[in-house]
Amino acid sequence: MELAAQGKPWFLAVNLVNPHDIMFINTIDGEFLEKVVAILQQPDGKAALKEAVKAGAMRPDLMKRGAIRSVFDGRYKLVRYFSPKQHNRPDSVEAVSRLNDVELFDLQTDPLELNNLALDRAKQRDLLEAMNAKLNALIEKEVGEDIGQMLPGGVDGGWVATGAVNDV
């Protein structure tokens, strides 16, 4: 049975057919992608990589916060970075901080995105809550239930490792 059929996202690195798959892995775990490239550059690298994957020696760290959800309202841009194993729909500033790294920029006064307003959660609480609500509404409208169904293996790919899926 092929590993891809078992919902193993790291199998994408072995196939290396779709550049979007490579981008997916890169945003999740760049160190993993570096290892893949190093193996592929060796003589008979593709076969060696297939063996490493079958043996379980080559797996990306899917707990890294490389998945992204963002919204821009014409002035402010909010970006939430989370592990693809922890899809979540936070409804408070505290909940946003629990499973996400957050960026919030005022593109009117900071077009180069140098001043992350989210670093001062107390001062920017109202703005963070408002932008997070906009992002949640956008996700609801465009994605619906956001539990990793667009990732390899779909809903059954094990993308939700927390109770956050119940927040949807």
Rosetta silent file (secondary structure, phi, psi, omega in degrees, C-alpha in Angstrom):
SEQUENCE: MELAAQGKPWFLAVNLVNPHDIMFINTIDGEFLEKVVAILQQPDGKAALKEAVKAGAMRPDLMKRGAIRSVFDGRYKLVRYFSPKQHNRPDSVEAVSRLNDVELFDLQTDPLELNNLALDRAKQRDLLEAMNAKLNALIEKEVGEDIGQMLPGGVDGGWVATGAVNDV
SCORE:     score description
SCORE:     0.000 S_00000001
   1 L     0.000  134.400 -179.707    0.000    0.000    0.000 S_00000001
   2 L   -68.977  143.273  178.979    1.351    3.439   -0.924 S_00000001
   3 L   -61.237  -36.675 -179.182    2.201    5.762    1.955 S_00000001
   4 H   -59.943  -35.534 -179.400    0.210    8.581    0.342 S_00000001
   5 H   -70.244  -18.087  178.368   -2.886    6.438    0.544 S_00000001
   6 H   -89.927    7.236  179.118   -2.327    6.131    4.283 S_00000001
   7 L    74.736   31.132 -179.439   -2.587    9.907    4.727 S_00000001
   8 L   -95.490  103.374 -175.567    1.127   10.456    5.329 S_00000001
   9 L   -63.783  -25.880 -179.094    1.890   14.052    4.277 S_00000001
  10 L   -69.038  -13.418  177.066    5.661   13.500    4.293 S_00000001
  11 H   -63.232  -24.015  178.859    5.183   11.211    1.287 S_00000001
  12 H   -56.679  -35.576 -178.472    4.835   14.391   -0.772 S_00000001
  13 H   -66.534  -28.953  179.668    8.572   14.914   -0.463 S_00000001
  14 H   -74.599  -43.254 -178.588    9.205   11.565   -2.105 S_00000001
  15 H   -69.807  -43.377  179.718    6.940   12.202   -5.066 S_00000001
  16 L    46.490   47.537 -178.524    8.091   15.785   -5.635 S_00000001
  17 L   -99.658  -39.585 -172.833    5.539   16.207   -8.398 S_00000001
  18 L  -109.997  120.341  179.597    3.623   19.270   -7.421 S_00000001
  19 H   -60.027  -25.354  177.520    5.491   22.490   -6.501 S_00000001
  20 H   -68.116  -33.872  176.341    2.553   23.417   -4.246 S_00000001
  21 H   -64.094  -41.620  178.917    3.219   20.286   -2.204 S_00000001
  22 H   -63.162  -42.024  178.007    6.824   21.360   -1.774 S_00000001
  23 H   -61.691  -39.673  179.350    5.661   24.804   -0.636 S_00000001
  24 H   -58.762  -48.850 -179.365    3.327   23.139    1.880 S_00000001
  25 H   -64.467  -41.762 -177.664    6.195   21.191    3.421 S_00000001
  26 H   -62.621  -40.354 -179.708    8.500   24.223    3.350 S_00000001
  27 H   -71.322  -23.638  179.890    6.043   26.412    5.246 S_00000001
  28 H   -84.664  -47.754 -174.570    5.610   23.682    7.815 S_00000001
  29 L  -152.700   93.949 -179.882    9.187   22.574    8.373 S_00000001
  30 H   -64.068  -34.053  178.500   12.091   24.095    6.468 S_00000001
  31 H   -63.120  -39.530  177.731   14.636   21.886    8.256 S_00000001
  32 H   -62.314  -44.841 -179.261   12.823   18.816    6.945 S_00000001
  33 H   -63.585  -37.852  176.369   12.908   20.183    3.408 S_00000001
  34 H   -60.435  -41.439  178.196   16.658   20.847    3.713 S_00000001
  35 H   -64.200  -41.460  179.052   17.174   17.194    4.693 S_00000001
  36 H   -60.743  -47.937 -179.267   15.070   16.041    1.745 S_00000001
  37 H   -61.633  -42.094  179.699   17.068   18.163   -0.694 S_00000001
  38 H   -61.005  -41.785  178.571   20.376   16.913    0.753 S_00000001
  39 H   -67.126  -43.070 -178.135   19.315   13.295    0.285 S_00000001
  40 H   -65.029  -23.540  179.748   18.014   13.942   -3.231 S_00000001
  41 L   -80.419  -10.378  177.749   21.358   15.453   -4.221 S_00000001
  42 L   -80.314  157.593  173.464   23.134   12.198   -3.416 S_00000001
  43 L   -58.236  135.047 -178.994   23.589    9.455   -6.039 S_00000001
  44 L    60.206   33.712 -175.409   20.391    7.378   -6.054 S_00000001
  45 H   -62.793  -38.805 -178.338   18.867   10.011   -3.771 S_00000001
  46 H   -63.708  -42.041  178.029   15.234    9.407   -4.691 S_00000001
  47 H   -65.193  -40.776  179.050   15.481    5.721   -3.776 S_00000001
  48 H   -63.699  -39.158  179.375   17.285    6.613   -0.528 S_00000001
  49 H   -67.273  -42.255  177.689   14.575    9.115    0.336 S_00000001
  50 H   -58.929  -43.318  179.424   11.819    6.583   -0.344 S_00000001
  51 H   -64.483  -42.166  179.403   13.536    4.120    1.973 S_00000001
  52 H   -62.371  -39.465  179.012   13.962    6.752    4.696 S_00000001
  53 H   -67.665  -46.168  179.235   10.279    7.618    4.480 S_00000001
  54 H   -59.576  -36.038 -179.043    9.195    3.963    4.565 S_00000001
  55 L   -78.387   -8.421 -179.410   11.422    3.418    7.613 S_00000001
  56 L    82.436   11.875 -177.540    9.845    6.406    9.353 S_00000001
  57 L   -84.712  -14.764 -177.395   13.151    8.277    9.500 S_00000001
  58 L  -121.714  102.183  177.824   11.961   11.268    7.432 S_00000001
  59 L  -142.170  135.506  175.418    9.009   13.189    8.819 S_00000001
  60 L   -72.143  156.127  175.805    8.363   16.910    9.011 S_00000001
  61 L   -86.035   97.615 -176.152    7.617   18.433   12.394 S_00000001
  62 L   -79.974    3.281  174.137    3.942   19.240   11.913 S_00000001
  63 L   -89.592   -7.662  175.440    3.730   20.950   15.289 S_00000001
  64 L   -67.459  143.512 -176.109    5.675   23.922   13.916 S_00000001
  65 L   -84.387   78.496 -178.430    3.428   26.918   13.425 S_00000001
  66 L  -111.671  -10.926  176.480    3.608   27.174    9.655 S_00000001
  67 E   -78.797  148.587 -171.719   -0.074   27.174    8.713 S_00000001
  68 E  -132.963  140.112  166.813   -1.505   30.653    8.136 S_00000001
  69 E  -133.276  134.251 -178.522   -4.837   32.415    8.299 S_00000001
  70 E  -147.498  160.728  177.525   -4.958   36.170    7.652 S_00000001
  71 E  -145.879  145.669  176.412   -7.279   39.072    6.962 S_00000001
  72 E  -130.009  126.674 -176.722   -6.785   42.631    5.716 S_00000001
  73 L  -104.143   13.494 -177.963   -9.544   45.192    6.203 S_00000001
  74 L   103.777  -21.134  176.008   -8.025   48.009    4.134 S_00000001
  75 L  -130.567  -53.367 -175.928   -5.917   49.342    6.987 S_00000001
  76 E  -101.007  146.443  176.465   -5.042   46.577    9.427 S_00000001
  77 E  -124.890  123.276  176.753   -3.620   43.148    8.642 S_00000001
  78 E  -112.211  132.718  177.358   -3.939   40.280   11.118 S_00000001
  79 E  -129.417  129.250  174.241   -2.036   37.036   10.583 S_00000001
  80 E  -112.068  127.249  175.751   -2.345   33.903   12.733 S_00000001
  81 E  -108.421  129.325 -178.452    0.335   31.219   12.413 S_00000001
  82 E  -144.828  162.718  175.679   -0.556   27.825   13.852 S_00000001
  83 L   -71.083  138.404  176.389    0.447   24.202   13.650 S_00000001
  84 L   -63.603  -15.473  175.449   -1.529   22.325   11.015 S_00000001
  85 L   -84.889   -0.105 -178.067   -2.126   19.785   13.795 S_00000001
  86 E  -134.686   52.516  173.832   -3.870   22.515   15.807 S_00000001
  87 L   -56.768  137.380 -176.034   -6.483   24.116   13.589 S_00000001
  88 L  -152.351  159.535  178.036   -8.390   26.459   15.840 S_00000001
  89 L  -130.802   81.195 -175.853  -10.963   29.217   15.878 S_00000001
  90 L   -69.048  144.129 -179.160  -10.056   31.482   18.797 S_00000001
  91 L  -119.796   12.123  176.528  -12.740   33.792   20.154 S_00000001
  92 L  -151.839  166.109  178.418  -10.669   35.903   22.567 S_00000001
  93 H   -62.298  -38.963  178.826   -7.223   37.468   22.772 S_00000001
  94 H   -63.720  -42.646  179.605   -6.234   34.774   25.277 S_00000001
  95 H   -67.218  -36.057  177.543   -7.427   32.009   22.951 S_00000001
  96 H   -60.919  -42.547 -176.364   -5.576   33.573   20.014 S_00000001
  97 H   -71.304  -26.266 -173.989   -2.348   33.491   22.009 S_00000001
  98 H   -64.770  -46.179 -174.198   -2.775   29.900   23.149 S_00000001
  99 H  -119.920    8.747 -174.831   -2.358   28.114   19.799 S_00000001
 100 L  -135.512  148.174  161.936   -1.174   30.868   17.463 S_00000001
 101 E   -94.628  139.659 -170.389    1.688   33.237   16.812 S_00000001
 102 E  -126.778  139.459  170.667    0.102   36.547   15.840 S_00000001
 103 E  -124.364  138.483  176.880    1.056   39.543   13.747 S_00000001
 104 E  -139.266  120.587 -177.173   -1.015   42.711   13.550 S_00000001
 105 E  -126.094  143.602  170.777    0.075   45.635   11.397 S_00000001
 106 E   -96.566   99.506 -174.349   -1.350   49.081   10.643 S_00000001
 107 L   -74.035  -11.689  175.161   -0.470   49.329    6.959 S_00000001
 108 L   -73.285  -42.978 -179.018   -1.520   52.971    6.852 S_00000001
 109 L  -100.372  -13.525 -175.935    1.209   54.044    9.280 S_00000001
 110 L  -139.697   66.237 -175.355    3.524   51.038    8.878 S_00000001
 111 L   -65.319  -19.415  179.203    3.427   49.857    5.239 S_00000001
 112 L   -89.998    1.397  178.365    6.684   47.899    5.638 S_00000001
 113 L    55.102   53.607 -179.631    5.207   45.881    8.527 S_00000001
 114 L   -97.486  -20.734 -174.905    8.010   46.700   10.960 S_00000001
 115 L  -116.273   98.844 -179.611    5.890   47.275   14.088 S_00000001
 116 L   -77.487  104.202 -178.316    3.924   44.208   15.189 S_00000001
 117 H   -65.516  -23.049 -178.305    1.070   45.670   17.231 S_00000001
 118 H   -68.217  -14.343  178.974    0.144   42.208   18.536 S_00000001
 119 H   -68.749  -23.258  176.421    3.204   42.243   20.779 S_00000001
 120 L  -109.315   76.048 -174.830    1.353   44.655   23.092 S_00000001
 121 L   -61.255  -35.891 -178.563   -1.807   42.611   23.624 S_00000001
 122 L   -64.671  -46.167 -178.255   -3.031   44.749   26.510 S_00000001
 123 L   -70.515  -34.973 -174.402   -2.854   47.988   24.531 S_00000001
 124 L  -103.477   16.715 -175.576   -4.221   46.476   21.303 S_00000001
 125 H   -51.554  -51.069 -177.233   -6.833   44.174   22.877 S_00000001
 126 H   -62.786  -42.591  179.899   -9.871   45.782   21.205 S_00000001
 127 H   -67.267  -42.718  177.246   -8.199   45.885   17.790 S_00000001
 128 H   -59.871  -44.476  179.381   -6.977   42.280   18.112 S_00000001
 129 H   -64.816  -40.906 -179.634  -10.468   41.102   19.057 S_00000001
 130 H   -65.989  -44.862 -179.162  -12.071   43.061   16.188 S_00000001
 131 H   -69.867  -36.588  177.190   -9.606   41.786   13.588 S_00000001
 132 H   -64.288  -39.167  177.352   -9.821   38.235   14.914 S_00000001
 133 H   -63.738  -39.715  177.166  -13.623   38.399   14.608 S_00000001
 134 H   -63.285  -41.682  179.484  -13.220   39.582   10.988 S_00000001
 135 H   -65.297  -44.752  178.124  -10.859   36.709   10.293 S_00000001
 136 H   -60.630  -39.866  178.428  -13.205   34.161   11.858 S_00000001
 137 H   -65.498  -39.803  178.757  -16.100   35.543    9.788 S_00000001
 138 H   -65.247  -43.086  177.975  -14.015   35.335    6.611 S_00000001
 139 H   -62.031  -44.637  178.937  -13.013   31.742    7.359 S_00000001
 140 H   -58.689  -42.626 -178.126  -16.637   30.848    8.052 S_00000001
 141 H   -70.850  -44.481 -171.506  -17.719   32.398    4.745 S_00000001
 142 H   -94.777  -26.935 -175.345  -14.924   31.061    2.523 S_00000001
 143 L  -115.520  -38.925 -172.942  -13.856   27.790    4.165 S_00000001
 144 L    83.697 -136.024  179.192  -16.554   26.774    6.600 S_00000001
 145 L   -66.694  116.095 -172.729  -15.380   24.211    9.080 S_00000001
 146 L  -102.282   84.444 -175.516  -11.601   24.755    9.115 S_00000001
 147 L  -126.471   23.916  177.019  -10.135   21.441   10.273 S_00000001
 148 L    90.430   13.859 -176.834   -7.466   20.721    7.677 S_00000001
 149 L   -63.700  -16.893 -179.793   -9.729   19.278    5.019 S_00000001
 150 L   -89.999   -2.977 -177.573   -7.627   20.979    2.326 S_00000001
 151 L   -94.039  164.347  179.744   -4.434   19.228    3.445 S_00000001
 152 L   -54.658  132.425 -178.254   -3.160   15.794    2.356 S_00000001
 153 L    91.250  -10.550  177.736   -5.365   13.082    3.796 S_00000001
 154 H    61.019 -151.428 -177.467   -8.283   15.491    4.217 S_00000001
 155 H   -60.303  -31.422 -178.419  -10.311   15.457    7.408 S_00000001
 156 H   -85.543    6.006 -178.166   -9.011   11.975    8.190 S_00000001
 157 H   -78.655    0.013  177.624   -5.384   13.105    7.872 S_00000001
 158 L    77.244   30.783 -175.196   -5.089   13.741   11.604 S_00000001
 159 L   -80.224  -14.136  179.730   -4.726   17.499   11.269 S_00000001
 160 E  -111.881  105.531 -178.048   -6.624   18.331   14.426 S_00000001
 161 L  -102.556    5.373 -179.334   -4.722   17.137   17.453 S_00000001
 162 L  -128.349  173.832  175.385   -6.569   19.335   19.929 S_00000001
 163 H   -75.606    4.822 -177.060  -10.160   19.951   20.935 S_00000001
 164 H   -60.774  -26.590  179.513   -9.990   23.159   18.888 S_00000001
 165 H   -59.671  -28.155 -179.768  -12.021   21.497   16.143 S_00000001
 166 H   -74.628   -9.661  178.063  -15.009   21.695   18.494 S_00000001
 167 H   -76.635  -16.376 -175.152  -14.725   25.501   18.462 S_00000001
 168 L   -76.060    0.000    0.000  -15.962   25.595   14.864 S_00000001
